[in-house]
Structure formats: structure tokens, C-alpha cells
């Protein structure tokens, strides 16, 4: 009797794509060594885009101890235990290591689950006691290595390089505003609010930061930064500070942390196509202690947390042009008053998709996953412990190649180590 065969080598391209697109990135990389056909399929850009879209979402968390710090990933996926996943690793002064991990955020299945372990992302040298991971987008992480040097890396492909330098040679002190993908050019760009100073002012302790302020764009792969126009100053004279923006309709949005927030009570928007700024209205709910901007199922929303930390109002910007806000949800999500000797607060909300949100605070060691439509908690509280701090940055690993990683690196760029 004749039997059909051929094994895995007889599979069609469609069958290969259907099977391989479900694999983790490290498995896809290994599959490239099987044969020429598998290498061709797994290096095709359309396959890599589809593979990136299928990867589970994760949340970056920061792990710190007296002599050790780490950024990890903790799984929220209810299917199976995930191993610790390493992204990258770096050193801080005083021999303090910082490790970047991520946390799986899987909202497709909303059944209760036990807390899953972390996975390690990356390790790198950081000569300066400053914020490390500042942005996450399309599988890319933006790190701040020093006061004027930003690093972009892909933990899945183990690649890294620096963004154009904006520092002493340009007489600027930069403050990051937002990281975004520019649709028409295909570039990844970092928007910065920079204080411009004369060369002698770098050593002058009497420098007043309200003198000259400019916006700059640092494009991945470019040699030099590009200056936009003047940036506003804070009437209080404070240094510029921006929250992580929410991208919506090719605009970046900052709700309550930008130089004009306190005296205008408005939201700031940056059109990435026209490269212009404008102020927008925001909801003004009563009895609210904190607000958080996020995108919920394709709509720009504001979460308003009550002073008692027991209720949460979700406002949606249903008419973007008219800037009309509508109350969409009012839910009761009482948080414990004290948790492991730390007072629990709520200042951040991120969407997990399918009507699910994660609420918590980067300075607390507990977060809660809630389903808005069913008005119920999805699982037990996620407890991070006093040494683990949620970053509320969503991470999706991606193998999509980027030409800017082939650009020459700054000689001062520290090495990043991946698992």
C-alpha cells in the first residue's frame, strides 16, 4: 500500500505560516536553521508582521533591591506557567544591576488565574542614576542611558543602538516627551522638550531653565536631531515633565503632566503628521483625586478615581473634533487601605482589550484587573512585593527588522546583554 509522506519539508508555505506564526520569537529564530524553505518563510516581512501581531501583550515591571534592580515581565496569561524571561541587563553606580523583565497581559481569556512568574528581558550598563526604560512600542524599548543619550533596543532580536545625540555639543538638556511611529516616513521618533544653554552655562549653577526651550525630534537611524519650534515654559519655573502619552489618531496626548497642565486645566495633543501642538478639553468630574488617560477598545478615555479610592469613572471622547466627553462606565473597585505596610493608591489605568483594564500605581505593590462590561474582578490582585514596581508600559515582542540598528553607534553607548 502506498503511503503519502514528505514530513515537515512537504508542508506548503501557508501551512508553515499557520503553524510557525504561533511560536514564541526564540522558537521562530531557531526554525530558521531547519532548512532553506523555513528560513525563507520565517524571514519574510509579512510573516514577521503577522507573528508580532499574534504575540501576547506584557507589562514592563521594575525590580529593585538594596544592591540589585531589575525590570521584569510577569505573566497574566491563565493557561500555563511561564518561565522568567530576560530582556536586558545594565549596571547602575554602586554595582547596582538593573534587569528589564516584562509581564504577560493576556485579556482574551478572562477566567481567574494564579499569578505567573516574571521573565527576564535585558541587561545593560547605565552610568547615571536616572530612569531606565521610558517607552515601549512595537517590540522596541527606549532607554535613557545618561542625561543626554537615549538608547533604542529590541530584546527579541538582541539589537540596540542610540538615537541622535542631543547634549553638550548642541548645548541642550533634553527631557523626553513621547516615542511614536511616524506613518508617512516609517520612522520611529522620540519627541523631546529641550532647554537650550550657552556652552558656559553647563557649569553655571545659576542657570535659569525658563530662558530658552525648544522641541526636538530624534529619529532612529538619523545622524542629527531635528529642531521644531519653541516649547512652553511652566509658570512655576519647574523643569519640563511629561507623562507617557497616549497615541490616538496619529496624535500624542498628555492629560495632566505637561508644562501647561496646571494653569490651563487642558490636555495637550501633538499631531505627528503636521508636527503641531494644541490644547484640548478634558472631563471635569467631581470628587476626583486622580485621573489617567488611556485608550479603551479604540476610544480615547479618561479614568477618574474617587478620593475614597472605591469608585472609578470612565469617560470617553466620543466626538474627537468637538472634544465632547461622555461618561461610559461607573464601577466600584475598592482597593485595600493598606497592603504589606504600603498605602495603596490608584494613578494608572491601562487597557487589556475586550473591555478589561488593569488599575494600580507605579509606587504600589498591588494592581487589580477588572472587566468593565461584566463589572467584576477578573482574578486575584497582582501583588508585586515591595521590591517590584509596575511600570504600566505594555510590551509586545517583535522580530520585524529595522535598518536603523545597522547605523554606527555612539562610542559612549554601553553594551546591552540579552538572554
N, C-alpha and C positions, 0 to 999 in steps of 0.2 A: 504494500500500500504506500502510495506516495504521500509524503508529508511536506507541508509548507514550512519554511524556516527563514533563515536570514538573521534572526536575533535582532538586537538593537540597531544594527547597521542597516537593517531593511526598513526602518521607520521612515515615513515621509517627513518633510520639513514641518508640516502642520502638526503632525503627531509629536514631533520633538518639541516644538514650541509649546504645545499644550501641556506637556509633561515638565519641561525644564523651567518654564516661567514660574512655577510654583515653588521652586527650590530657593533656599537661602543664598545670599550672594556668594559666600565662601564655596558652596557646592557648585554653583554655576561656574566659578573660576576653575575649579578642578575638572569640570566636564569638558573644558576646552582642550584638555590633554588627551581625551579619549580617541578622537580621530579628526580628520580634516573637516568632515561634514558637521560634526558637533561644534568644532571651533568656528566654522563659518556661521552657523546659526546663532551661537551664543555671543558673537561679536557684532552681529548685525544691530544697527542702531534702533530699528523698530522693535526688535526683541528686547533690547535693554530698556527702552522706554516702557514697554508693557510690563517687564519684570519689576521696574521701580514702582509702577502704579499698583502692583499686587502686594508689595511688601507691607507688613503690619506697621502701624504707627507706634512710635515710642516717645517717651518723655525723658529729656535730659535731667539728671539729678546730680547734685554736688555732694561729695562725701568728704568730710573733714575730721581730723583728729589733731591732737597737740603737735604731732610730728609727721602727720600724713594727711593728705587731702586727695579726694578723688571725685570724678564726675562719672556717674554710672547710668545704667539702664535697668529698670525694674519692670518685669512683665506684668501686664494686666490681662493677658490672654488666658481665658479659663480652660484651655484644652489640655495643656501638659506643662510640666515643669521645664523652664528654660534655664540653660546654664548661664553663668556670669559671662557677659560679653564685653570685651575690652575694645575701646575705640582708640584712645591715645593717652599718652602719659607725659608729664613735664615736671620740672622742678621749680620750686619757689625758693627764695632766700632762706637760709637756715636749714637747708637739706629737707625741706618740706616737699614731698612729691604730690602732684595733683593728677588725678586719673579721671578720665571722662568716660562715663557709662551712660546708658540710655535705659528707658523704661518703656516696655511694650504698652501701647494704648490700643486695645482692640475692642471696638464697640459693636461689632457685628453680632456677637453673642452677648446677651445681657443677663445671663444666668449668674447667680452668686458664685464666687470663686475664692480660693485661698490666695494669699499674697505670694507672688512669684519672685524668685531671686533676681539680682541685678546681672547685667552683662557689661563687660569692660569694653571701652571704646578706643581710647588712645592715651598716649603719654608723651609729654614734650617738656622742654626747658622753658621756663618763664622768668627772665631776670627782672622781676619787679612785682611788688605786692599789689596787684590790681585785678580787676575782673578778668576771668579767663574766657569761657565760652559766652559770647554775647548774642549770636544769631545762629539759627538753623533753618536751612531752606534747600529742598530738593536733594537731600543727602549730603549737603555741604555744611560745614561748620565754620563760623568766623570766630577767631580767637584774637584777643588783644595781647600781644607779646610784650609790648612796652608802651609808654605813653604816646608814641607816635608811629608804631609799627603794628599793622594788622595782618593776620595770617588766615588763609583760607585752606581748608583741607577736606579730603573725602576719606573717611575711615574705611569704607568698603574697598576702595581701590588702593589705599595706602599712599595717597598722593597729597602733597602740600606745597604751597608757595606763598609769597607775600603779595599783598595789594600794594599799589603805588604808594611810596612813602610820602607822608605829609608831616614834616617835622622841622628840625632846626634849619635844614637847607632852604626851606620855604618860609621860615620864620612863622610857623603856625603851631598852635597847640590844639589838636583835634579832639572833638567829642562825638562819638558815634550817634547817629540818629536812627538809621534803619538800613537793612540789607534787602535787596529786591532783584527780581529778574526783569530786565528791560525787553519787552516783547519784540519791538521792531528791529533791534540790533542783535538780540540774542545774547546780550552781555549780563553778567552778574555784577551789580553795583552796590557800593557802600556809600550812603549819604552821610556826610559829616558836617557838623557845625564847628567852625574853627575860629579861634582867637588869633588874630594876626599881630605879631610883635616885631619891633625892630631887633636887630641882632643883639644890641647891648642890653635889651630888656630881658633876655633869657636869664641873666644873672642879677637882675634888678628886683629885689623883693618888694619894691613899692609899685610894681606894675598894677595898673587898674584894668580889670578884664572887660570893662564896658567900652573900651576905646574903639576897637575895630573887630567886627565879626563878619565872617563870610561863610557861605555854604560851599562845600566842595563835593565832588563825586569821584570816588576811587573805583575804577572799573577793573575787574580781574583781567589780567593779560596786558593792560596798558602800562606804559613806562612812567607817565607823569599823571598826577591828579588834575582834574579839570575844575576850575572855579566857576560857580554860578553867580550869585549876587549877594547882596548884604543880608545878614541874618539878624533877627530881632534880639534885643537885649532884655534881660529880666529887670523890671523896675527895681527889684530889691538889690540888684547888683550881684546876685549869685551866679556861679558858673552854670553854663547851659547843661541841662539834664533832660534826657528823653527816655520815655518808656519804650519797650519793644512795640513797634507799630503793628497794626493790623492791615494787611493788604486786601483791598476790595475794589473792583472795577479799575484796576491799574492805578490805584491811588493808595498811598500810605496814610494811615490815620493814627493820630496820637490823641488820647482822650484828656488826661488830666496832668500829664507830666511833660510839659514843653514850656519854653520861656514866656509865652503869652497866656498860659492857662489861668493863673491866679487872678489877673486883673481883667481878663475878658470873659472868663467862665465859658469859653468855647473850645471846641475840638479843632485841632489843626490837621489839614489834609495837604498832601503833596502829590500832584499829578505827575506820574513818572514819564508820561509822554510829552507834555508841554513844559515840564520842569518848572511849574509854578506852584505857589502856596496859596491857600485860602483858609479862612476860619469858618467853621460850621457850627450850627446849633447842636446842643445835646440835651437829653431829657433832664428835667429838674425834679426828681422825685423827692417827696417829703420823708423826714425821719430816716435819712440815709447817712451812713458813716463812711462807706467806701463804694467806689464804682470801678468796674472793669470792662474794657472793650474787647469784644471777640466776634468771630463770625460763626453763626449758627445755621447750619443747613442752607448756605447760600445767601444769608441775610446778615447785614451788619447790626450787631446788638450791643446793648449795654446792660450789664448785670449790676443792680443796685442792692447792696447789702444793708440790712437794717442795723440800727445801733445795738440792738439786742443780739445780733448775730443769729437770729432764729428764722428770719424770712429773707427771701430773695426774689426781687422783681426783675424780669427780663423784658427790656424794651427793645423793639425792633425799628430800624429806619426803613419804613415801608415805602416812603416816597423820597428817593435819594436827592432829586433835584429840588423839591420843595422843602427838604430837610424836616420831614414830618415823622415824629416818633410815636409809636403805638405800644401800649402795654400788651405783651404777648402771654406772659406766664407770671403767676404769683405762687411760689411754692414755699413750704415750711421745711427748712433744713437746719434744725438746731444743732450746733456744734457743742461738744463738751466744753465746759467752762475751763477746766484745767486738764492737761494731758501730759503725764510724765514731767510734772513741775513746770511745764511751759504753757503760758496762756495761749489759747487757740484763737486765731483770728482768720478772717477771710478777706483776701485782697485780690485774688486772681481767679479767673474762670477761663477754661479752655474747652472747646467743643471736641467731642469724640465722635461725632456723626450719629445719625439716626436718633436725634433728639436727646442724646446723652451728653452730660457735661462733667468735668472734673473741677471741683472747687477746693480752694485752700489758700495757703500763703507761703511764699518762699522762706519766711522766717519761722514757720511752724513745722512740727514733725508729724502732722496728720493731714490727710486730704480725703475728700469724700467724692464718690462717683454717684451721680444722680440722673434718673431718667425723667425728663420733663413731661413727656406725654402721659406716662403711667404714674407720675408723681410718687416715685419710690426710690429708695436707695438701691443701687444695683448689687453691691456687695458690702462686706465689712469695710470699715475705714482703712485706708492705706496708712500705715504707721512707718515713718522713715527713721525714727530714732533721733536722738539729739545730735548725732554726727552726720546725718544725711539731710540735705536740704533740696527740695524740689525746685527745679529751675523754670518749670512751666514753658519749656521750649520743646515743640514737637519735632521729632526726628524720624525721617524715612530714609533707610539706606538705599543707595542707587549706584549702579555700575555704569551709568551713562558717561561717556568720556568727555573731557573738556580740554581744549587746546591750551588754555592758559596755564595748565600745570607743566607744560613744556617750556615756559618762559624762564629766563635766568632768574635765580633767586638773589635776594639781598644777602650780602656776605654776613650780615649780623643775624640772619634768620637761624633760630635754633632748630635742631633736629627733632622730628616728631617720630615716635616709635609706635607701631601698630602690632596687634596680635597676629 
